[in-house]
Amino acid sequence: MARRSLLSFWRSGRRLLRLTVKLAAARPAPKPAPARRKPGPKPATPVPNPGALDERLHLPKGLRPGAALVVLLHGCGQEPEALAEPAGWIALSDRLGFILLMPRQRAENNSQRCFNWYQSGDTHRDRGEAASIHAMTMDVLARHRADPSRVFVAGLSAGAAMASCLLAAYPDTYTAGATVAGLPAGCATGVISAMTRMAGHGSTLSRADLTSRARALGLAGYTGPWPRLQIWHGLADTVVAPGNAGELASQWCGLHKLDGDGVATAPQFGLHRTAWSDHRGAVAVERVLVDGLGHACPADRAFTPLSVMAPTPVWAAAEIVRFWGLVKGAITDR
């Protein structure tokens, strides 16, 4: 009995072995290892980044060569998207087809994550953060074959102050700009003077002084055209005094060699507009003061984003792209 059981077990084992061999033979042969690819092109030269900033980029669907480029600079403590999305810049990028470049500040550079608009090492041409933003700009222009004659910069708060410095440092790159709750370029040289200027205190700066401070940030002896500028400021702003909008307008009128008090239009929807035109009749500088607006950006149905959301009938980003000439007529919906 034991001998028959052992023989039966041995025969079953042989059948299992033959079945295993057949199954193994029926399996497809393993695919040969893919041939090694030839080395591709060498990586592009790294973009210079002396200011140690990060880069965020939004590309609209169906991007075509020759698109405009908008550089957007966030406020203190913000992520770039926290400004771009609710303020409507991403929606406008998708609608109008422009590239949106959003440099991002690091806490290692500034504990409040503000752009260092008051440090000479970060605001002059080819220095620090200004040089980093400009290098990003030139890289995006080249990589995406954007239009070098349509390069714009806008910012909020510290980003607006840096935007005015960038326009002054690189007037040969940026076509036009816009500031929301900003300050004149080169108006501060350290933390104390920055806080003083933000509060609207300190000595009054003449147009000539403001103009020379802006010129000092860029090319010595520059005689080319200066970027056009639209200035937005809330009349209830307690962080950056509204008087800074007046000094900013005075500075850019000085750069454009425009005299006079400008042409003011009747207030509408709480907006007080004053425009200064060049000899051809084109508006070179426009200041828009907003009733009841604190330290924030008007974004049609909301003031965004440094304070709580509140109703407003104006969409600053849409007004800005119209001023730049990226769209004709008003945009009234998202």
C-alpha positions as CSV (number, residue, x, y, z in Angstrom):
1,M,0.0,0.0,0.0
2,A,2.8,2.4,0.9
3,R,4.7,1.4,-2.2
4,R,1.7,2.1,-4.5
5,S,1.2,5.5,-2.8
6,L,4.8,6.4,-3.3
7,L,4.6,5.4,-7.0
8,S,1.4,7.4,-7.5
9,F,3.0,10.4,-6.0
10,W,6.1,10.1,-8.2
11,R,4.0,9.8,-11.4
12,S,1.9,12.9,-10.4
13,G,5.1,14.8,-9.8
14,R,6.4,13.8,-13.3
15,R,3.0,15.0,-14.9
16,L,3.3,18.3,-13.0
17,L,6.9,18.8,-14.2
18,R,5.9,18.1,-17.9
19,L,3.0,20.6,-17.6
20,T,5.3,23.2,-16.1
21,V,7.8,22.8,-18.9
22,K,5.0,23.1,-21.5
23,L,3.6,26.3,-19.9
24,A,7.1,27.8,-19.8
25,A,7.6,27.0,-23.5
26,A,4.3,28.6,-24.4
27,R,5.1,32.0,-22.8
28,P,6.1,34.7,-25.3
29,A,9.8,35.4,-25.5
30,P,10.8,38.4,-23.4
31,K,11.0,41.7,-25.4
32,P,14.5,42.7,-26.3
33,A,15.8,45.6,-24.2
34,P,15.2,48.9,-26.1
35,A,18.2,50.3,-27.9
36,R,20.0,53.1,-26.1
37,R,18.9,56.5,-27.4
38,K,21.4,58.8,-28.8
39,P,22.2,61.7,-26.4
40,G,19.7,64.6,-26.9
41,P,20.6,68.2,-27.1
42,K,22.3,69.6,-24.1
43,P,20.1,71.4,-21.6
44,A,19.7,75.1,-22.1
45,T,22.0,77.4,-20.2
46,P,20.5,78.0,-16.7
47,V,18.7,81.3,-16.4
48,P,20.7,83.7,-14.2
49,N,19.0,84.2,-10.9
50,P,21.1,86.4,-8.6
51,G,18.0,87.4,-6.6
52,A,17.2,83.7,-5.8
53,L,13.5,83.9,-6.9
54,D,11.2,81.1,-8.1
55,E,9.3,81.2,-11.3
56,R,5.7,80.3,-12.0
57,L,4.3,80.4,-15.6
58,H,0.8,80.2,-17.0
59,L,0.5,79.4,-20.7
60,P,-2.9,79.9,-22.4
61,K,-4.3,77.1,-24.5
62,G,-3.4,77.3,-28.2
63,L,-0.4,79.6,-27.5
64,R,1.0,81.0,-30.7
65,P,4.3,82.6,-31.6
66,G,4.2,86.4,-31.2
67,A,2.1,86.4,-28.0
68,A,2.4,89.2,-25.5
69,L,4.1,88.6,-22.2
70,V,2.8,89.9,-18.9
71,V,5.0,89.8,-15.7
72,L,2.9,89.8,-12.5
73,L,4.5,90.5,-9.1
74,H,2.6,89.5,-6.0
75,G,2.2,91.3,-2.7
76,C,3.8,90.4,0.7
77,G,3.1,86.9,2.0
78,Q,1.3,85.8,-1.2
79,E,1.6,83.0,-3.6
80,P,1.6,84.2,-7.1
81,E,-1.6,82.3,-7.9
82,A,-3.3,84.0,-4.9
83,L,-3.2,87.2,-6.9
84,A,-3.4,85.9,-10.4
85,E,-6.5,83.8,-10.1
86,P,-9.0,86.0,-8.1
87,A,-7.8,89.2,-9.6
88,G,-8.6,87.8,-13.1
89,W,-5.2,87.6,-14.7
90,I,-5.4,83.9,-15.5
91,A,-8.8,84.4,-17.0
92,L,-7.5,87.3,-19.2
93,S,-4.4,85.2,-20.2
94,D,-6.7,82.5,-21.5
95,R,-9.1,84.9,-23.2
96,L,-6.5,87.1,-24.8
97,G,-3.7,84.6,-25.4
98,F,-0.9,86.3,-23.5
99,I,1.8,84.5,-21.4
100,L,1.6,85.2,-17.7
101,L,5.0,85.0,-15.9
102,M,4.8,85.1,-12.1
103,P,8.1,85.4,-10.2
104,R,7.8,84.2,-6.6
105,Q,9.6,85.6,-3.6
106,R,11.3,83.2,-1.1
107,A,11.2,83.5,2.7
108,E,15.0,83.2,2.7
109,N,15.2,86.6,0.9
110,N,12.5,88.4,3.0
111,S,10.8,86.9,6.1
112,Q,7.5,88.5,5.0
113,R,8.0,87.3,1.4
114,C,7.9,90.8,0.1
115,F,10.0,91.8,-3.0
116,N,12.9,93.9,-1.7
117,W,11.9,97.1,-3.6
118,Y,13.7,99.3,-1.1
119,Q,17.2,97.6,-1.3
120,S,19.6,99.0,-3.9
121,G,21.1,95.6,-4.4
122,D,17.8,94.3,-5.7
123,T,16.3,97.2,-7.7
124,H,19.1,98.4,-9.9
125,R,19.7,97.1,-13.4
126,D,21.6,93.8,-13.4
127,R,21.4,93.4,-9.7
128,G,19.6,91.0,-7.4
129,E,15.9,90.5,-7.7
130,A,15.4,93.0,-10.6
131,A,18.1,91.1,-12.6
132,S,16.4,87.7,-11.8
133,I,13.0,89.0,-13.0
134,H,14.5,90.4,-16.1
135,A,16.4,87.2,-16.9
136,M,13.1,85.2,-16.5
137,T,11.5,87.7,-18.9
138,M,14.1,87.3,-21.5
139,D,14.1,83.5,-21.2
140,V,10.3,83.2,-21.6
141,L,10.5,85.5,-24.6
142,A,13.0,83.3,-26.3
143,R,11.5,79.9,-25.3
144,H,8.0,80.7,-26.3
145,R,8.8,83.1,-29.2
146,A,6.8,85.9,-27.6
147,D,6.7,89.4,-29.0
148,P,9.5,91.5,-27.6
149,S,7.6,94.7,-28.4
150,R,4.7,93.7,-26.1
151,V,6.2,93.0,-22.7
152,F,4.4,94.3,-19.7
153,V,4.7,94.3,-15.9
154,A,2.1,94.8,-13.2
155,G,2.2,94.3,-9.4
156,L,0.4,94.7,-6.1
157,S,1.8,96.4,-3.0
158,A,5.4,95.4,-2.7
159,G,5.1,93.8,-6.1
160,A,3.9,97.2,-7.4
161,A,6.8,99.0,-5.9
162,M,9.1,96.4,-7.5
163,A,7.3,96.8,-10.8
164,S,8.0,100.6,-10.9
165,C,11.7,99.8,-10.1
166,L,11.8,97.2,-12.9
167,L,10.3,99.6,-15.4
168,A,12.9,102.2,-14.5
169,A,15.8,99.8,-14.6
170,Y,14.8,98.2,-17.9
171,P,12.9,100.7,-20.0
172,D,14.3,99.1,-23.1
173,T,12.6,95.8,-22.3
174,Y,9.2,96.6,-20.8
175,T,6.6,98.3,-23.0
176,A,4.2,99.5,-20.2
177,G,3.3,98.8,-16.7
178,A,0.7,99.1,-14.0
179,T,0.8,99.4,-10.2
180,V,-1.8,98.8,-7.5
181,A,-1.0,100.3,-4.1
182,G,2.6,101.0,-5.2
183,L,5.3,103.5,-4.6
184,P,7.7,105.5,-6.8
185,A,10.9,103.8,-8.1
186,G,13.9,104.4,-5.9
187,C,12.0,106.3,-3.2
188,A,13.5,104.3,-0.4
189,T,17.0,103.0,0.5
190,G,16.3,100.8,3.5
191,V,13.6,99.5,5.8
192,I,13.2,102.7,7.8
193,S,12.8,104.9,4.7
194,A,10.5,102.3,3.1
195,M,8.2,102.4,6.2
196,T,8.3,106.2,6.2
197,R,7.4,106.4,2.5
198,M,4.6,103.9,2.8
199,A,3.1,106.0,5.6
200,G,3.3,109.1,3.5
201,H,5.8,110.8,5.7
202,G,9.2,112.3,5.2
203,S,10.4,115.1,3.0
204,T,8.4,115.9,-0.1
205,L,10.2,114.8,-3.2
206,S,10.2,117.2,-6.2
207,R,9.5,115.9,-9.7
208,A,13.1,116.4,-10.6
209,D,14.3,114.4,-7.6
210,L,11.8,111.6,-8.3
211,T,12.8,111.5,-11.9
212,S,16.6,111.3,-11.1
213,R,15.9,108.5,-8.6
214,A,14.2,106.5,-11.3
215,R,16.9,107.2,-13.9
216,A,19.6,106.1,-11.4
217,L,18.2,102.5,-11.4
218,G,18.9,101.9,-15.1
219,L,21.2,102.7,-18.0
220,A,23.2,105.8,-17.6
221,G,22.3,108.4,-20.2
222,Y,19.3,106.5,-21.5
223,T,17.5,108.5,-24.1
224,G,15.0,106.0,-25.5
225,P,11.3,105.9,-24.8
226,W,9.9,105.2,-21.4
227,P,7.2,102.7,-20.6
228,R,3.6,103.9,-20.2
229,L,2.2,103.5,-16.7
230,Q,-1.3,103.1,-15.2
231,I,-1.5,103.7,-11.4
232,W,-4.2,102.3,-9.2
233,H,-4.7,103.2,-5.5
234,G,-7.4,103.0,-2.9
235,L,-8.3,106.2,-1.1
236,A,-8.9,104.2,2.1
237,D,-5.5,102.5,2.0
238,T,-3.9,102.6,5.5
239,V,-0.8,100.5,4.5
240,V,0.5,102.5,1.6
241,A,-0.7,106.1,1.8
242,P,-2.6,107.2,-1.3
243,G,-0.3,110.2,-1.6
244,N,2.3,107.8,-3.1
245,A,0.1,107.5,-6.2
246,G,0.5,111.2,-6.7
247,E,4.3,111.0,-6.4
248,L,4.4,108.0,-8.7
249,A,2.4,109.9,-11.3
250,S,4.8,112.9,-10.9
251,Q,7.8,110.6,-11.3
252,W,6.6,109.1,-14.6
253,C,5.4,112.4,-16.0
254,G,8.9,113.6,-15.3
255,L,10.4,110.7,-17.2
256,H,8.0,111.3,-20.1
257,K,8.7,115.1,-19.9
258,L,5.0,115.9,-19.4
259,D,4.0,119.1,-17.7
260,G,0.7,120.2,-16.1
261,D,-1.8,118.6,-13.8
262,G,-3.2,116.2,-16.3
263,V,-6.8,115.9,-17.4
264,A,-9.3,114.7,-14.8
265,T,-12.6,113.2,-15.7
266,A,-15.8,113.3,-13.7
267,P,-15.9,110.5,-11.0
268,Q,-17.8,107.4,-12.1
269,F,-18.4,104.3,-10.0
270,G,-16.2,105.7,-7.3
271,L,-13.2,106.1,-9.7
272,H,-11.2,109.4,-10.0
273,R,-9.2,109.3,-13.2
274,T,-6.4,111.7,-14.2
275,A,-4.5,111.3,-17.5
276,W,-1.4,112.9,-18.9
277,S,-0.9,112.6,-22.7
278,D,2.2,113.0,-24.9
279,H,2.6,115.3,-27.9
280,R,0.8,112.8,-30.1
281,G,-2.3,112.7,-27.8
282,A,-1.6,109.2,-26.5
283,V,-2.0,108.7,-22.7
284,A,1.4,108.0,-21.2
285,V,0.5,108.1,-17.5
286,E,-2.9,107.5,-15.9
287,R,-3.8,107.6,-12.2
288,V,-7.0,105.9,-11.0
289,L,-8.0,106.5,-7.3
290,V,-10.8,104.4,-5.9
291,D,-13.3,105.5,-3.2
292,G,-13.5,103.2,-0.3
293,L,-10.7,100.8,-1.4
294,G,-8.2,99.8,1.2
295,H,-4.9,98.0,0.6
296,A,-6.2,95.7,-2.0
297,C,-6.8,95.1,-5.8
298,P,-10.1,95.9,-7.4
299,A,-11.3,92.7,-9.1
300,D,-14.9,93.4,-10.4
301,R,-17.1,91.8,-7.7
302,A,-14.3,91.7,-5.1
303,F,-11.4,93.6,-3.7
304,T,-8.6,91.0,-3.8
305,P,-6.7,89.7,-2.0
306,L,-5.0,91.4,1.0
307,S,-8.3,92.0,2.8
308,V,-11.7,90.4,3.0
309,M,-13.7,90.3,-0.2
310,A,-16.0,93.2,-0.8
311,P,-18.3,94.2,-3.7
312,T,-16.9,96.6,-6.3
313,P,-18.0,97.5,-9.9
314,V,-14.5,97.7,-11.4
315,W,-12.1,95.0,-12.6
316,A,-8.6,96.6,-12.5
317,A,-6.9,93.8,-14.5
318,A,-9.3,94.3,-17.4
319,E,-8.8,98.0,-17.3
320,I,-5.0,97.6,-17.3
321,V,-4.9,95.3,-20.4
322,R,-7.1,97.8,-22.2
323,F,-4.7,100.6,-21.2
324,W,-1.8,98.6,-22.5
325,G,-3.6,98.0,-25.8
326,L,-4.0,94.2,-25.5
327,V,-7.8,94.6,-26.1
328,K,-10.0,97.2,-27.6
329,G,-13.1,98.3,-25.6
330,A,-14.1,97.3,-22.1
331,I,-14.3,93.8,-20.8
332,T,-17.3,93.6,-18.5
333,D,-17.4,89.9,-17.7
334,R,-15.1,87.0,-16.8
